[in-house]
């Protein structure tokens, strides 16, 4: 494995673009829910993404395996648990909770990933990794607004639980 390189301008631009795209997704989901139910919204988002990714892969010379290939079982399971289910649970939760709270709840994803990696990979939890997560999570709360946390629990608990379930790395 080669040592990490110092990030350049292009790397920072990609990171900023990713942050803008990911960070604004929750408000767009909230707006879309005025017109579409959660299942239709999820289906539409995933269909558009699948078409774009497939076209890009084909343009790069990659081809899908035949349907008789056993890898399709893994593809279907990964697609369902890694994309379809979380992409359904987030808008389902957002029918009852604001996008700011959904963003904060989904900020727990890195912690669950680090915790699961500790048990299922060679990547072990350290104090620095845990501290880094809490600093990042606190940053998300500050950026989104601590007032969004006022809605935790209460009558929308099941909706909050749906969003938290989407944050659990099922991939």
Phi and psi in radians as a Rosetta constraint file:
Dihedral C 1 N 2 CA 2 C 2 CIRCULARHARMONIC -1.427 0.35
Dihedral N 2 CA 2 C 2 N 3 CIRCULARHARMONIC 2.649 0.35
Dihedral C 2 N 3 CA 3 C 3 CIRCULARHARMONIC -1.170 0.35
Dihedral N 3 CA 3 C 3 N 4 CIRCULARHARMONIC 2.623 0.35
Dihedral C 3 N 4 CA 4 C 4 CIRCULARHARMONIC -1.141 0.35
Dihedral N 4 CA 4 C 4 N 5 CIRCULARHARMONIC 2.534 0.35
Dihedral C 4 N 5 CA 5 C 5 CIRCULARHARMONIC -1.670 0.35
Dihedral N 5 CA 5 C 5 N 6 CIRCULARHARMONIC 2.841 0.35
Dihedral C 5 N 6 CA 6 C 6 CIRCULARHARMONIC -1.273 0.35
Dihedral N 6 CA 6 C 6 N 7 CIRCULARHARMONIC 2.284 0.35
Dihedral C 6 N 7 CA 7 C 7 CIRCULARHARMONIC -1.112 0.35
Dihedral N 7 CA 7 C 7 N 8 CIRCULARHARMONIC 2.402 0.35
Dihedral C 7 N 8 CA 8 C 8 CIRCULARHARMONIC -1.755 0.35
Dihedral N 8 CA 8 C 8 N 9 CIRCULARHARMONIC -3.068 0.35
Dihedral C 8 N 9 CA 9 C 9 CIRCULARHARMONIC -1.030 0.35
Dihedral N 9 CA 9 C 9 N 10 CIRCULARHARMONIC -0.732 0.35
Dihedral C 9 N 10 CA 10 C 10 CIRCULARHARMONIC -1.066 0.35
Dihedral N 10 CA 10 C 10 N 11 CIRCULARHARMONIC -0.748 0.35
Dihedral C 10 N 11 CA 11 C 11 CIRCULARHARMONIC -1.075 0.35
Dihedral N 11 CA 11 C 11 N 12 CIRCULARHARMONIC -0.758 0.35
Dihedral C 11 N 12 CA 12 C 12 CIRCULARHARMONIC -1.167 0.35
Dihedral N 12 CA 12 C 12 N 13 CIRCULARHARMONIC -0.637 0.35
Dihedral C 12 N 13 CA 13 C 13 CIRCULARHARMONIC -1.150 0.35
Dihedral N 13 CA 13 C 13 N 14 CIRCULARHARMONIC -0.704 0.35
Dihedral C 13 N 14 CA 14 C 14 CIRCULARHARMONIC -1.129 0.35
Dihedral N 14 CA 14 C 14 N 15 CIRCULARHARMONIC -0.759 0.35
Dihedral C 14 N 15 CA 15 C 15 CIRCULARHARMONIC -1.093 0.35
Dihedral N 15 CA 15 C 15 N 16 CIRCULARHARMONIC -0.755 0.35
Dihedral C 15 N 16 CA 16 C 16 CIRCULARHARMONIC -1.100 0.35
Dihedral N 16 CA 16 C 16 N 17 CIRCULARHARMONIC -0.758 0.35
Dihedral C 16 N 17 CA 17 C 17 CIRCULARHARMONIC -1.060 0.35
Dihedral N 17 CA 17 C 17 N 18 CIRCULARHARMONIC -0.762 0.35
Dihedral C 17 N 18 CA 18 C 18 CIRCULARHARMONIC -1.099 0.35
Dihedral N 18 CA 18 C 18 N 19 CIRCULARHARMONIC -0.753 0.35
Dihedral C 18 N 19 CA 19 C 19 CIRCULARHARMONIC -1.094 0.35
Dihedral N 19 CA 19 C 19 N 20 CIRCULARHARMONIC -0.728 0.35
Dihedral C 19 N 20 CA 20 C 20 CIRCULARHARMONIC -1.152 0.35
Dihedral N 20 CA 20 C 20 N 21 CIRCULARHARMONIC -0.812 0.35
Dihedral C 20 N 21 CA 21 C 21 CIRCULARHARMONIC -1.113 0.35
Dihedral N 21 CA 21 C 21 N 22 CIRCULARHARMONIC -0.805 0.35
Dihedral C 21 N 22 CA 22 C 22 CIRCULARHARMONIC -1.247 0.35
Dihedral N 22 CA 22 C 22 N 23 CIRCULARHARMONIC -0.730 0.35
Dihedral C 22 N 23 CA 23 C 23 CIRCULARHARMONIC -1.191 0.35
Dihedral N 23 CA 23 C 23 N 24 CIRCULARHARMONIC -0.518 0.35
Dihedral C 23 N 24 CA 24 C 24 CIRCULARHARMONIC -1.556 0.35
Dihedral N 24 CA 24 C 24 N 25 CIRCULARHARMONIC -0.116 0.35
Dihedral C 24 N 25 CA 25 C 25 CIRCULARHARMONIC -1.035 0.35
Dihedral N 25 CA 25 C 25 N 26 CIRCULARHARMONIC -0.666 0.35
Dihedral C 25 N 26 CA 26 C 26 CIRCULARHARMONIC -1.190 0.35
Dihedral N 26 CA 26 C 26 N 27 CIRCULARHARMONIC -0.650 0.35
Dihedral C 26 N 27 CA 27 C 27 CIRCULARHARMONIC -1.237 0.35
Dihedral N 27 CA 27 C 27 N 28 CIRCULARHARMONIC -0.634 0.35
Dihedral C 27 N 28 CA 28 C 28 CIRCULARHARMONIC -1.181 0.35
Dihedral N 28 CA 28 C 28 N 29 CIRCULARHARMONIC -0.632 0.35
Dihedral C 28 N 29 CA 29 C 29 CIRCULARHARMONIC -1.083 0.35
Dihedral N 29 CA 29 C 29 N 30 CIRCULARHARMONIC -0.799 0.35
Dihedral C 29 N 30 CA 30 C 30 CIRCULARHARMONIC -1.026 0.35
Dihedral N 30 CA 30 C 30 N 31 CIRCULARHARMONIC -0.769 0.35
Dihedral C 30 N 31 CA 31 C 31 CIRCULARHARMONIC -1.141 0.35
Dihedral N 31 CA 31 C 31 N 32 CIRCULARHARMONIC -0.718 0.35
Dihedral C 31 N 32 CA 32 C 32 CIRCULARHARMONIC -1.163 0.35
Dihedral N 32 CA 32 C 32 N 33 CIRCULARHARMONIC -0.513 0.35
Dihedral C 32 N 33 CA 33 C 33 CIRCULARHARMONIC -1.172 0.35
Dihedral N 33 CA 33 C 33 N 34 CIRCULARHARMONIC -0.211 0.35
Dihedral C 33 N 34 CA 34 C 34 CIRCULARHARMONIC -1.220 0.35
Dihedral N 34 CA 34 C 34 N 35 CIRCULARHARMONIC -0.433 0.35
Dihedral C 34 N 35 CA 35 C 35 CIRCULARHARMONIC -1.964 0.35
Dihedral N 35 CA 35 C 35 N 36 CIRCULARHARMONIC -0.489 0.35
Dihedral C 35 N 36 CA 36 C 36 CIRCULARHARMONIC -2.218 0.35
Dihedral N 36 CA 36 C 36 N 37 CIRCULARHARMONIC 2.511 0.35
Dihedral C 36 N 37 CA 37 C 37 CIRCULARHARMONIC -1.280 0.35
Dihedral N 37 CA 37 C 37 N 38 CIRCULARHARMONIC 2.819 0.35
Dihedral C 37 N 38 CA 38 C 38 CIRCULARHARMONIC -0.925 0.35
Dihedral N 38 CA 38 C 38 N 39 CIRCULARHARMONIC -0.747 0.35
Dihedral C 38 N 39 CA 39 C 39 CIRCULARHARMONIC -1.131 0.35
Dihedral N 39 CA 39 C 39 N 40 CIRCULARHARMONIC -0.734 0.35
Dihedral C 39 N 40 CA 40 C 40 CIRCULARHARMONIC -1.170 0.35
Dihedral N 40 CA 40 C 40 N 41 CIRCULARHARMONIC -0.683 0.35
Dihedral C 40 N 41 CA 41 C 41 CIRCULARHARMONIC -1.101 0.35
Dihedral N 41 CA 41 C 41 N 42 CIRCULARHARMONIC -0.803 0.35
Dihedral C 41 N 42 CA 42 C 42 CIRCULARHARMONIC -1.071 0.35
Dihedral N 42 CA 42 C 42 N 43 CIRCULARHARMONIC -0.825 0.35
Dihedral C 42 N 43 CA 43 C 43 CIRCULARHARMONIC -1.048 0.35
Dihedral N 43 CA 43 C 43 N 44 CIRCULARHARMONIC -0.762 0.35
Dihedral C 43 N 44 CA 44 C 44 CIRCULARHARMONIC -1.117 0.35
Dihedral N 44 CA 44 C 44 N 45 CIRCULARHARMONIC -0.840 0.35
Dihedral C 44 N 45 CA 45 C 45 CIRCULARHARMONIC -1.044 0.35
Dihedral N 45 CA 45 C 45 N 46 CIRCULARHARMONIC -0.801 0.35
Dihedral C 45 N 46 CA 46 C 46 CIRCULARHARMONIC -1.228 0.35
Dihedral N 46 CA 46 C 46 N 47 CIRCULARHARMONIC -0.623 0.35
Dihedral C 46 N 47 CA 47 C 47 CIRCULARHARMONIC -1.152 0.35
Dihedral N 47 CA 47 C 47 N 48 CIRCULARHARMONIC -0.787 0.35
Dihedral C 47 N 48 CA 48 C 48 CIRCULARHARMONIC -1.057 0.35
Dihedral N 48 CA 48 C 48 N 49 CIRCULARHARMONIC -0.796 0.35
Dihedral C 48 N 49 CA 49 C 49 CIRCULARHARMONIC -1.101 0.35
Dihedral N 49 CA 49 C 49 N 50 CIRCULARHARMONIC -0.748 0.35
Dihedral C 49 N 50 CA 50 C 50 CIRCULARHARMONIC -1.096 0.35
Dihedral N 50 CA 50 C 50 N 51 CIRCULARHARMONIC -0.724 0.35
Dihedral C 50 N 51 CA 51 C 51 CIRCULARHARMONIC -1.113 0.35
Dihedral N 51 CA 51 C 51 N 52 CIRCULARHARMONIC -0.787 0.35
Dihedral C 51 N 52 CA 52 C 52 CIRCULARHARMONIC -1.133 0.35
Dihedral N 52 CA 52 C 52 N 53 CIRCULARHARMONIC -0.819 0.35
Dihedral C 52 N 53 CA 53 C 53 CIRCULARHARMONIC -1.140 0.35
Dihedral N 53 CA 53 C 53 N 54 CIRCULARHARMONIC -0.731 0.35
Dihedral C 53 N 54 CA 54 C 54 CIRCULARHARMONIC -1.126 0.35
Dihedral N 54 CA 54 C 54 N 55 CIRCULARHARMONIC -0.765 0.35
Dihedral C 54 N 55 CA 55 C 55 CIRCULARHARMONIC -1.090 0.35
Dihedral N 55 CA 55 C 55 N 56 CIRCULARHARMONIC -0.740 0.35
Dihedral C 55 N 56 CA 56 C 56 CIRCULARHARMONIC -1.091 0.35
Dihedral N 56 CA 56 C 56 N 57 CIRCULARHARMONIC -0.787 0.35
Dihedral C 56 N 57 CA 57 C 57 CIRCULARHARMONIC -1.100 0.35
Dihedral N 57 CA 57 C 57 N 58 CIRCULARHARMONIC -0.775 0.35
Dihedral C 57 N 58 CA 58 C 58 CIRCULARHARMONIC -1.116 0.35
Dihedral N 58 CA 58 C 58 N 59 CIRCULARHARMONIC -0.681 0.35
Dihedral C 58 N 59 CA 59 C 59 CIRCULARHARMONIC -1.103 0.35
Dihedral N 59 CA 59 C 59 N 60 CIRCULARHARMONIC -0.512 0.35
Dihedral C 59 N 60 CA 60 C 60 CIRCULARHARMONIC -1.513 0.35
Dihedral N 60 CA 60 C 60 N 61 CIRCULARHARMONIC -0.010 0.35
Dihedral C 60 N 61 CA 61 C 61 CIRCULARHARMONIC 1.682 0.35
Dihedral N 61 CA 61 C 61 N 62 CIRCULARHARMONIC 0.076 0.35
Dihedral C 61 N 62 CA 62 C 62 CIRCULARHARMONIC -1.496 0.35
Dihedral N 62 CA 62 C 62 N 63 CIRCULARHARMONIC 2.641 0.35
Dihedral C 62 N 63 CA 63 C 63 CIRCULARHARMONIC -2.308 0.35
Dihedral N 63 CA 63 C 63 N 64 CIRCULARHARMONIC 2.608 0.35
Dihedral C 63 N 64 CA 64 C 64 CIRCULARHARMONIC -1.306 0.35
Dihedral N 64 CA 64 C 64 N 65 CIRCULARHARMONIC 2.549 0.35
Dihedral C 64 N 65 CA 65 C 65 CIRCULARHARMONIC -1.251 0.35
Dihedral N 65 CA 65 C 65 N 66 CIRCULARHARMONIC 2.824 0.35
Dihedral C 65 N 66 CA 66 C 66 CIRCULARHARMONIC -1.100 0.35
Dihedral N 66 CA 66 C 66 N 67 CIRCULARHARMONIC 2.692 0.35
Dihedral C 66 N 67 CA 67 C 67 CIRCULARHARMONIC -1.101 0.35
Dihedral N 67 CA 67 C 67 N 68 CIRCULARHARMONIC -0.319 0.35
Dihedral C 67 N 68 CA 68 C 68 CIRCULARHARMONIC -1.369 0.35
Dihedral N 68 CA 68 C 68 N 69 CIRCULARHARMONIC -0.177 0.35
Dihedral C 68 N 69 CA 69 C 69 CIRCULARHARMONIC -1.196 0.35
Dihedral N 69 CA 69 C 69 N 70 CIRCULARHARMONIC 2.306 0.35
Dihedral C 69 N 70 CA 70 C 70 CIRCULARHARMONIC -1.154 0.35
Dihedral N 70 CA 70 C 70 N 71 CIRCULARHARMONIC -0.312 0.35
Dihedral C 70 N 71 CA 71 C 71 CIRCULARHARMONIC -1.105 0.35
Dihedral N 71 CA 71 C 71 N 72 CIRCULARHARMONIC -0.374 0.35
Dihedral C 71 N 72 CA 72 C 72 CIRCULARHARMONIC -1.068 0.35
Dihedral N 72 CA 72 C 72 N 73 CIRCULARHARMONIC -0.512 0.35
Dihedral C 72 N 73 CA 73 C 73 CIRCULARHARMONIC -1.073 0.35
Dihedral N 73 CA 73 C 73 N 74 CIRCULARHARMONIC -0.800 0.35
Dihedral C 73 N 74 CA 74 C 74 CIRCULARHARMONIC -1.144 0.35
Dihedral N 74 CA 74 C 74 N 75 CIRCULARHARMONIC -0.701 0.35
Dihedral C 74 N 75 CA 75 C 75 CIRCULARHARMONIC -1.055 0.35
Dihedral N 75 CA 75 C 75 N 76 CIRCULARHARMONIC -0.766 0.35
Dihedral C 75 N 76 CA 76 C 76 CIRCULARHARMONIC -1.163 0.35
Dihedral N 76 CA 76 C 76 N 77 CIRCULARHARMONIC -0.791 0.35
Dihedral C 76 N 77 CA 77 C 77 CIRCULARHARMONIC -1.102 0.35
Dihedral N 77 CA 77 C 77 N 78 CIRCULARHARMONIC -0.786 0.35
Dihedral C 77 N 78 CA 78 C 78 CIRCULARHARMONIC -1.115 0.35
Dihedral N 78 CA 78 C 78 N 79 CIRCULARHARMONIC -0.747 0.35
Dihedral C 78 N 79 CA 79 C 79 CIRCULARHARMONIC -1.094 0.35
Dihedral N 79 CA 79 C 79 N 80 CIRCULARHARMONIC -0.700 0.35
Dihedral C 79 N 80 CA 80 C 80 CIRCULARHARMONIC -1.236 0.35
Dihedral N 80 CA 80 C 80 N 81 CIRCULARHARMONIC -0.961 0.35
Dihedral C 80 N 81 CA 81 C 81 CIRCULARHARMONIC -1.341 0.35
Dihedral N 81 CA 81 C 81 N 82 CIRCULARHARMONIC -0.491 0.35
Dihedral C 81 N 82 CA 82 C 82 CIRCULARHARMONIC -1.610 0.35
Dihedral N 82 CA 82 C 82 N 83 CIRCULARHARMONIC -0.347 0.35
Dihedral C 82 N 83 CA 83 C 83 CIRCULARHARMONIC -2.299 0.35
Dihedral N 83 CA 83 C 83 N 84 CIRCULARHARMONIC -1.038 0.35
Dihedral C 83 N 84 CA 84 C 84 CIRCULARHARMONIC -1.075 0.35
Dihedral N 84 CA 84 C 84 N 85 CIRCULARHARMONIC -0.858 0.35
Dihedral C 84 N 85 CA 85 C 85 CIRCULARHARMONIC -1.136 0.35
Dihedral N 85 CA 85 C 85 N 86 CIRCULARHARMONIC -0.889 0.35
Dihedral C 85 N 86 CA 86 C 86 CIRCULARHARMONIC -1.083 0.35
Dihedral N 86 CA 86 C 86 N 87 CIRCULARHARMONIC -0.662 0.35
Dihedral C 86 N 87 CA 87 C 87 CIRCULARHARMONIC -1.247 0.35
Dihedral N 87 CA 87 C 87 N 88 CIRCULARHARMONIC -0.256 0.35
Dihedral C 87 N 88 CA 88 C 88 CIRCULARHARMONIC -1.570 0.35
Dihedral N 88 CA 88 C 88 N 89 CIRCULARHARMONIC -0.706 0.35
Dihedral C 88 N 89 CA 89 C 89 CIRCULARHARMONIC -1.152 0.35
Dihedral N 89 CA 89 C 89 N 90 CIRCULARHARMONIC -0.612 0.35
Dihedral C 89 N 90 CA 90 C 90 CIRCULARHARMONIC -1.116 0.35
Dihedral N 90 CA 90 C 90 N 91 CIRCULARHARMONIC -0.964 0.35
Dihedral C 90 N 91 CA 91 C 91 CIRCULARHARMONIC -1.160 0.35
Dihedral N 91 CA 91 C 91 N 92 CIRCULARHARMONIC -0.515 0.35
Dihedral C 91 N 92 CA 92 C 92 CIRCULARHARMONIC -1.052 0.35
Dihedral N 92 CA 92 C 92 N 93 CIRCULARHARMONIC -0.796 0.35
Dihedral C 92 N 93 CA 93 C 93 CIRCULARHARMONIC -1.145 0.35
Dihedral N 93 CA 93 C 93 N 94 CIRCULARHARMONIC -0.657 0.35
Dihedral C 93 N 94 CA 94 C 94 CIRCULARHARMONIC -1.270 0.35
Dihedral N 94 CA 94 C 94 N 95 CIRCULARHARMONIC -0.078 0.35
Dihedral C 94 N 95 CA 95 C 95 CIRCULARHARMONIC -1.234 0.35
Dihedral N 95 CA 95 C 95 N 96 CIRCULARHARMONIC -0.312 0.35
Dihedral C 95 N 96 CA 96 C 96 CIRCULARHARMONIC -2.158 0.35
Dihedral N 96 CA 96 C 96 N 97 CIRCULARHARMONIC -0.269 0.35
Dihedral C 96 N 97 CA 97 C 97 CIRCULARHARMONIC -2.145 0.35
Dihedral N 97 CA 97 C 97 N 98 CIRCULARHARMONIC 2.675 0.35
Dihedral C 97 N 98 CA 98 C 98 CIRCULARHARMONIC -1.251 0.35
Dihedral N 98 CA 98 C 98 N 99 CIRCULARHARMONIC 2.767 0.35
Dihedral C 98 N 99 CA 99 C 99 CIRCULARHARMONIC -1.077 0.35
Dihedral N 99 CA 99 C 99 N 100 CIRCULARHARMONIC -0.569 0.35
Dihedral C 99 N 100 CA 100 C 100 CIRCULARHARMONIC -1.109 0.35
Dihedral N 100 CA 100 C 100 N 101 CIRCULARHARMONIC -0.756 0.35
Dihedral C 100 N 101 CA 101 C 101 CIRCULARHARMONIC -1.173 0.35
Dihedral N 101 CA 101 C 101 N 102 CIRCULARHARMONIC -0.682 0.35
Dihedral C 101 N 102 CA 102 C 102 CIRCULARHARMONIC -1.055 0.35
Dihedral N 102 CA 102 C 102 N 103 CIRCULARHARMONIC -0.716 0.35
Dihedral C 102 N 103 CA 103 C 103 CIRCULARHARMONIC -1.094 0.35
Dihedral N 103 CA 103 C 103 N 104 CIRCULARHARMONIC -0.725 0.35
Dihedral C 103 N 104 CA 104 C 104 CIRCULARHARMONIC -1.174 0.35
Dihedral N 104 CA 104 C 104 N 105 CIRCULARHARMONIC -0.774 0.35
Dihedral C 104 N 105 CA 105 C 105 CIRCULARHARMONIC -1.086 0.35
Dihedral N 105 CA 105 C 105 N 106 CIRCULARHARMONIC -0.647 0.35
Dihedral C 105 N 106 CA 106 C 106 CIRCULARHARMONIC -1.318 0.35
Dihedral N 106 CA 106 C 106 N 107 CIRCULARHARMONIC -0.228 0.35
Dihedral C 106 N 107 CA 107 C 107 CIRCULARHARMONIC -1.231 0.35
Dihedral N 107 CA 107 C 107 N 108 CIRCULARHARMONIC -0.121 0.35
Dihedral C 107 N 108 CA 108 C 108 CIRCULARHARMONIC -1.402 0.35
Dihedral N 108 CA 108 C 108 N 109 CIRCULARHARMONIC -0.142 0.35
Dihedral C 108 N 109 CA 109 C 109 CIRCULARHARMONIC -0.953 0.35
Dihedral N 109 CA 109 C 109 N 110 CIRCULARHARMONIC -0.786 0.35
Dihedral C 109 N 110 CA 110 C 110 CIRCULARHARMONIC -1.051 0.35
Dihedral N 110 CA 110 C 110 N 111 CIRCULARHARMONIC -0.628 0.35
Dihedral C 110 N 111 CA 111 C 111 CIRCULARHARMONIC -1.152 0.35
Dihedral N 111 CA 111 C 111 N 112 CIRCULARHARMONIC -0.773 0.35
Dihedral C 111 N 112 CA 112 C 112 CIRCULARHARMONIC -1.138 0.35
Dihedral N 112 CA 112 C 112 N 113 CIRCULARHARMONIC -0.632 0.35
Dihedral C 112 N 113 CA 113 C 113 CIRCULARHARMONIC -1.145 0.35
Dihedral N 113 CA 113 C 113 N 114 CIRCULARHARMONIC -0.799 0.35
Dihedral C 113 N 114 CA 114 C 114 CIRCULARHARMONIC -1.112 0.35
Dihedral N 114 CA 114 C 114 N 115 CIRCULARHARMONIC -0.723 0.35
Dihedral C 114 N 115 CA 115 C 115 CIRCULARHARMONIC -1.126 0.35
Dihedral N 115 CA 115 C 115 N 116 CIRCULARHARMONIC -0.791 0.35
Dihedral C 115 N 116 CA 116 C 116 CIRCULARHARMONIC -1.187 0.35
Dihedral N 116 CA 116 C 116 N 117 CIRCULARHARMONIC -0.642 0.35
Dihedral C 116 N 117 CA 117 C 117 CIRCULARHARMONIC -1.078 0.35
Dihedral N 117 CA 117 C 117 N 118 CIRCULARHARMONIC -0.603 0.35
Dihedral C 117 N 118 CA 118 C 118 CIRCULARHARMONIC -1.022 0.35
Dihedral N 118 CA 118 C 118 N 119 CIRCULARHARMONIC -0.660 0.35
Dihedral C 118 N 119 CA 119 C 119 CIRCULARHARMONIC -1.592 0.35
Dihedral N 119 CA 119 C 119 N 120 CIRCULARHARMONIC -0.470 0.35
Dihedral C 119 N 120 CA 120 C 120 CIRCULARHARMONIC -2.000 0.35
Dihedral N 120 CA 120 C 120 N 121 CIRCULARHARMONIC -0.015 0.35
Dihedral C 120 N 121 CA 121 C 121 CIRCULARHARMONIC -2.395 0.35
Dihedral N 121 CA 121 C 121 N 122 CIRCULARHARMONIC -3.097 0.35
Dihedral C 121 N 122 CA 122 C 122 CIRCULARHARMONIC -1.423 0.35
Dihedral N 122 CA 122 C 122 N 123 CIRCULARHARMONIC -0.124 0.35
Dihedral C 122 N 123 CA 123 C 123 CIRCULARHARMONIC -1.378 0.35
Dihedral N 123 CA 123 C 123 N 124 CIRCULARHARMONIC 1.756 0.35
Dihedral C 123 N 124 CA 124 C 124 CIRCULARHARMONIC -1.640 0.35
Dihedral N 124 CA 124 C 124 N 125 CIRCULARHARMONIC 2.620 0.35
Dihedral C 124 N 125 CA 125 C 125 CIRCULARHARMONIC -1.212 0.35
Dihedral N 125 CA 125 C 125 N 126 CIRCULARHARMONIC 2.364 0.35
Dihedral C 125 N 126 CA 126 C 126 CIRCULARHARMONIC -2.218 0.35
Dihedral N 126 CA 126 C 126 N 127 CIRCULARHARMONIC 2.895 0.35
Dihedral C 126 N 127 CA 127 C 127 CIRCULARHARMONIC -1.070 0.35
Dihedral N 127 CA 127 C 127 N 128 CIRCULARHARMONIC -0.661 0.35
Dihedral C 127 N 128 CA 128 C 128 CIRCULARHARMONIC -1.167 0.35
Dihedral N 128 CA 128 C 128 N 129 CIRCULARHARMONIC -0.689 0.35
Dihedral C 128 N 129 CA 129 C 129 CIRCULARHARMONIC -1.142 0.35
Dihedral N 129 CA 129 C 129 N 130 CIRCULARHARMONIC -0.747 0.35
Dihedral C 129 N 130 CA 130 C 130 CIRCULARHARMONIC -1.130 0.35
Dihedral N 130 CA 130 C 130 N 131 CIRCULARHARMONIC -0.755 0.35
Dihedral C 130 N 131 CA 131 C 131 CIRCULARHARMONIC -1.091 0.35
Dihedral N 131 CA 131 C 131 N 132 CIRCULARHARMONIC -0.718 0.35
Dihedral C 131 N 132 CA 132 C 132 CIRCULARHARMONIC -1.073 0.35
Dihedral N 132 CA 132 C 132 N 133 CIRCULARHARMONIC -0.713 0.35
Dihedral C 132 N 133 CA 133 C 133 CIRCULARHARMONIC -1.072 0.35
Dihedral N 133 CA 133 C 133 N 134 CIRCULARHARMONIC -0.843 0.35
Dihedral C 133 N 134 CA 134 C 134 CIRCULARHARMONIC -1.124 0.35
Dihedral N 134 CA 134 C 134 N 135 CIRCULARHARMONIC -0.621 0.35
Dihedral C 134 N 135 CA 135 C 135 CIRCULARHARMONIC -1.131 0.35
Dihedral N 135 CA 135 C 135 N 136 CIRCULARHARMONIC -0.785 0.35
Dihedral C 135 N 136 CA 136 C 136 CIRCULARHARMONIC -1.102 0.35
Dihedral N 136 CA 136 C 136 N 137 CIRCULARHARMONIC -0.754 0.35
Dihedral C 136 N 137 CA 137 C 137 CIRCULARHARMONIC -1.118 0.35
Dihedral N 137 CA 137 C 137 N 138 CIRCULARHARMONIC -0.758 0.35
Dihedral C 137 N 138 CA 138 C 138 CIRCULARHARMONIC -1.072 0.35
Dihedral N 138 CA 138 C 138 N 139 CIRCULARHARMONIC -0.671 0.35
Dihedral C 138 N 139 CA 139 C 139 CIRCULARHARMONIC -1.083 0.35
Dihedral N 139 CA 139 C 139 N 140 CIRCULARHARMONIC -0.721 0.35
Dihedral C 139 N 140 CA 140 C 140 CIRCULARHARMONIC -1.105 0.35
Dihedral N 140 CA 140 C 140 N 141 CIRCULARHARMONIC -0.730 0.35
Dihedral C 140 N 141 CA 141 C 141 CIRCULARHARMONIC -1.100 0.35
Dihedral N 141 CA 141 C 141 N 142 CIRCULARHARMONIC -0.766 0.35
Dihedral C 141 N 142 CA 142 C 142 CIRCULARHARMONIC -1.132 0.35
Dihedral N 142 CA 142 C 142 N 143 CIRCULARHARMONIC -0.781 0.35
Dihedral C 142 N 143 CA 143 C 143 CIRCULARHARMONIC -1.145 0.35
Dihedral N 143 CA 143 C 143 N 144 CIRCULARHARMONIC -0.724 0.35
Dihedral C 143 N 144 CA 144 C 144 CIRCULARHARMONIC -1.360 0.35
Dihedral N 144 CA 144 C 144 N 145 CIRCULARHARMONIC -0.619 0.35
Dihedral C 144 N 145 CA 145 C 145 CIRCULARHARMONIC 2.082 0.35
Dihedral N 145 CA 145 C 145 N 146 CIRCULARHARMONIC 2.056 0.35
Dihedral C 145 N 146 CA 146 C 146 CIRCULARHARMONIC -1.022 0.35
Dihedral N 146 CA 146 C 146 N 147 CIRCULARHARMONIC -0.404 0.35
Dihedral C 146 N 147 CA 147 C 147 CIRCULARHARMONIC -1.075 0.35
Dihedral N 147 CA 147 C 147 N 148 CIRCULARHARMONIC -0.464 0.35
Dihedral C 147 N 148 CA 148 C 148 CIRCULARHARMONIC -1.116 0.35
Dihedral N 148 CA 148 C 148 N 149 CIRCULARHARMONIC -0.453 0.35
Dihedral C 148 N 149 CA 149 C 149 CIRCULARHARMONIC -1.258 0.35
Dihedral N 149 CA 149 C 149 N 150 CIRCULARHARMONIC -0.254 0.35
Dihedral C 149 N 150 CA 150 C 150 CIRCULARHARMONIC -1.088 0.35
Dihedral N 150 CA 150 C 150 N 151 CIRCULARHARMONIC -0.392 0.35
Dihedral C 150 N 151 CA 151 C 151 CIRCULARHARMONIC -1.515 0.35
Dihedral N 151 CA 151 C 151 N 152 CIRCULARHARMONIC 0.109 0.35
Dihedral C 151 N 152 CA 152 C 152 CIRCULARHARMONIC -1.142 0.35
Dihedral N 152 CA 152 C 152 N 153 CIRCULARHARMONIC 2.470 0.35
Dihedral C 152 N 153 CA 153 C 153 CIRCULARHARMONIC 1.295 0.35
Dihedral N 153 CA 153 C 153 N 154 CIRCULARHARMONIC -2.700 0.35
Dihedral C 153 N 154 CA 154 C 154 CIRCULARHARMONIC 1.234 0.35
Dihedral N 154 CA 154 C 154 N 155 CIRCULARHARMONIC -2.709 0.35
Dihedral C 154 N 155 CA 155 C 155 CIRCULARHARMONIC -1.200 0.35
Dihedral N 155 CA 155 C 155 N 156 CIRCULARHARMONIC -0.287 0.35
Dihedral C 155 N 156 CA 156 C 156 CIRCULARHARMONIC -1.778 0.35
Dihedral N 156 CA 156 C 156 N 157 CIRCULARHARMONIC 0.373 0.35
Dihedral C 156 N 157 CA 157 C 157 CIRCULARHARMONIC -1.004 0.35
Dihedral N 157 CA 157 C 157 N 158 CIRCULARHARMONIC -0.737 0.35
Dihedral C 157 N 158 CA 158 C 158 CIRCULARHARMONIC -1.144 0.35
Dihedral N 158 CA 158 C 158 N 159 CIRCULARHARMONIC -0.642 0.35
Dihedral C 158 N 159 CA 159 C 159 CIRCULARHARMONIC -1.144 0.35
Dihedral N 159 CA 159 C 159 N 160 CIRCULARHARMONIC -0.702 0.35
Dihedral C 159 N 160 CA 160 C 160 CIRCULARHARMONIC -1.119 0.35
Dihedral N 160 CA 160 C 160 N 161 CIRCULARHARMONIC -0.696 0.35
Dihedral C 160 N 161 CA 161 C 161 CIRCULARHARMONIC -1.112 0.35
Dihedral N 161 CA 161 C 161 N 162 CIRCULARHARMONIC -0.666 0.35
Dihedral C 161 N 162 CA 162 C 162 CIRCULARHARMONIC -1.067 0.35
Dihedral N 162 CA 162 C 162 N 163 CIRCULARHARMONIC -0.766 0.35
Dihedral C 162 N 163 CA 163 C 163 CIRCULARHARMONIC -1.178 0.35
Dihedral N 163 CA 163 C 163 N 164 CIRCULARHARMONIC -0.713 0.35
Dihedral C 163 N 164 CA 164 C 164 CIRCULARHARMONIC -1.088 0.35
Dihedral N 164 CA 164 C 164 N 165 CIRCULARHARMONIC -0.683 0.35
Dihedral C 164 N 165 CA 165 C 165 CIRCULARHARMONIC -1.080 0.35
Dihedral N 165 CA 165 C 165 N 166 CIRCULARHARMONIC -0.633 0.35
Dihedral C 165 N 166 CA 166 C 166 CIRCULARHARMONIC -1.152 0.35
Dihedral N 166 CA 166 C 166 N 167 CIRCULARHARMONIC -0.471 0.35
Dihedral C 166 N 167 CA 167 C 167 CIRCULARHARMONIC -1.380 0.35
Dihedral N 167 CA 167 C 167 N 168 CIRCULARHARMONIC -0.274 0.35
Dihedral C 167 N 168 CA 168 C 168 CIRCULARHARMONIC -1.270 0.35
Dihedral N 168 CA 168 C 168 N 169 CIRCULARHARMONIC 2.171 0.35
Dihedral C 168 N 169 CA 169 C 169 CIRCULARHARMONIC -1.230 0.35
Dihedral N 169 CA 169 C 169 N 170 CIRCULARHARMONIC 1.763 0.35
Dihedral C 169 N 170 CA 170 C 170 CIRCULARHARMONIC -1.693 0.35
Dihedral N 170 CA 170 C 170 N 171 CIRCULARHARMONIC 0.204 0.35
